[in-house]
Amino acid sequence: MRAGRPAWEREYVVHPGSVVILPLQGGHRVVMNRQVRPAVEVELLELPAGTLEANEDPADTARRELREETGYIAGRIEPMLEFYPSPGFITERMRVFIAGDLKEGEQDLDDGEQIKVEIVSLDDIRRKLLDGEFRDGKTIAVLTTYLLQLDAGRRT
């Protein structure tokens, strides 16, 4: 390296941030999305998520994305954790919210979106995690963290 010059240049993607929602029904079931992801050409079972709009509060984004993707309206939303899904090349920060007191409504999907809603028990989630059935990173991270918090008595 020459004095005054960086060892290498880096390019990265600037992202406005996103939210992931862990929608709980009765504390023992999770509302999830099943959809094909064109980039990987695979149908994935995932937690609802979405990108922040300009000047939007992350909790409001979580409520909006939950309603749009699943049709459910959250009576309660609480922050759970934050993480960087891929800090080597993108500035995206994911904020995770737990949604409770859910009321059913109608999906409001974007053009081209095809999302099927599935309700999955925590027992099935544990099995799917152990069997490697989840393939979406944010879903694996959030569900594993939530189950560890439950096991440690940090959640009820």
N, C-alpha and C positions, 0 to 999 in steps of 0.2 A: 504494500500500500504506500502510495506517495503522500507526503504531508499535504493536508488540506483537501484530499480527495477521499470520498467514501470507498470502501472495499467493493461495493456493488450497488447497483441501483435497484430499487424495488418498485413494482407497480402493485397497486391494490385497488379494490372496489370500495367506493364510499357508499354506504347503505344507511337509510334513515332509521333503521331499527325495526324490530318486529316483536310480536307477542305470541305466546303459546298459552293455550287455555286447557286446564285440567278440570273438565266439567263433571262434578260428582252428583250422582243420584242416590239419595239415601245413604251416602257415605260408603257404600260397598259396590257401586257400579259406576262405570265411566262411559260417558258419551264420546264416541270416536267417529272418525271419518274413514270411509274406504273410497279410494280414488286412484285412477291411473295417473302416474306422473310421466308425462311425455319425455322428459329429459333422460330418464332411465328405462322407459317403456315397461314399467312394472306397476301392478296394482298394489298399493300400500295401505295398511291400516295405521292411521295416524291420529294424533291429537289435533284439534282445530288450531289454526294459527293464521297470522296475517301480518302485513306490513303496516307500519305507522303512516298515517297521512300527515301532511304538513301541519305543524302546530297542534296535533292531536294528542291528548293525554293517553298514555299507554293503557290505563284502566278502561277508558272509553273505547279504545281500539279493541280490547279484549271483549267487551260487551258486544260491539258491532260485529266482529268476526264470528263470535259464537252464534249470534242470531242469524247472520247471513249463511254460514256454512251448515249449521245443524237445525236451525229453527228455534232453538231453545233460548229463553230469556232468563238471565241470571238475576235472582233477587239479592244475591250477595257475591261480591268479588273481592278477593284478597291476594296481595302479592305473596309469592312463594320463593322465587329466586331469580337471579339474572345470570346469564353466561354468554360467552362469545362462541358461536358454533364453529367458526373457522378463522381464527385470528391471524393466520399466516397470510391471507390475501384479501380479507374483507373486514370492514369496520363494524359490521352488523353486531348489535347487542340484542339478545333475546331476553325479554322480560316474561316471566311465567306467572300466571294468575290461577288461583283455584276459584272455580265458579260453583256456587251452591244455590239452594232454594230455586231449583230450575222449574220453569213453566214451559210447556210445549207450545210451539208456534209453527210458523211456516218458514222454510228455507227461502233465502233471497239470493240465489246464486248468480255469479257473474256469467256473462255470455261464454259458452263453451265449457263451463264447469259442470262436472257430473260427479256429485258426491252422494254416496249412500251413507246414512247414519246407522251406526251399530252401537248397541249397549253391551258392554263387556264387564263381567264381574271381576273383582280384584283377584279372586282365585284363578280365573282364566288368564288374567294379565300376568300373574306370577309364572304360570306354566308357559305362556307364550314367550316371556322374557328368558326363562331357563332353556327353552327349546330353540331359541334364536329365531322366532317367527317374526319379530318386529325388525324392520330394515331401515326405518327412518330414525336418524340420529337424535333429533330433538325429542321424539317420542320415547326412545330408550332412556335418554338422560332424565327426563322429567318423571317418567313412571318409576324408574329405579330409585331416584331420589325420594319420591313420595313414599314408596314402600319401605325404604330404609328409615325414613322419619316415623312412619307408623310403628315399625318394629322397635325403634328406640323410645317410643312413648312421646315423641314430640308432636304427634298428630293423633286425633281421635276419630 
